[in-house]
C-alpha cells in the first residue's frame, strides 16, 4: 500500500517528474561517457 501511494505521488506532477527523470538519465550518460573517455585516453 505504501508503494502504491508513493507511485501515485511521483506522477502527481508529471512535468516535474519528467524533468527529474531526464536529469538523472543525462547525468548517468555523462558519467558513462566521461569514464569511457578517460579509459580510452589512458
N, C-alpha and C positions, 0 to 999 in steps of 0.2 A: 504494500500500500504506500509506503514512504517513497519507493522508487517511482511509482506511478504519479504521485503528487509532484515529485521533483521533475519528472519528464514534462508534465503539463506546464510547470513554472518556467522551464527553459524556453519553451516555444510560445509563451505568453506575449513576448515582444520579439517578433520574427526578425525584424530589421537588426536589432542589437545582436541576436543570436547568430545571424548570418555574418555580420561583421566580425564577431569573435571567432567563429569557425574559420573564416577566411584568413584572419590574422594568425591563427595557430598553424594553419596549413602553410602559409607563406614563411613563417618562422622555421618550421620543420624543413621546408625545401631549401631555405637559405643556409641552414646549418649543414644539411647534407651536401649542398653544393660547395660550401667553403671547405668542409672537411675533405671532400674529394679533390678539390683544387690543391689543398696543402699536401695531401698524399701524393698527388701527381707531380708536384714540384720537387718533392723530396727524393 
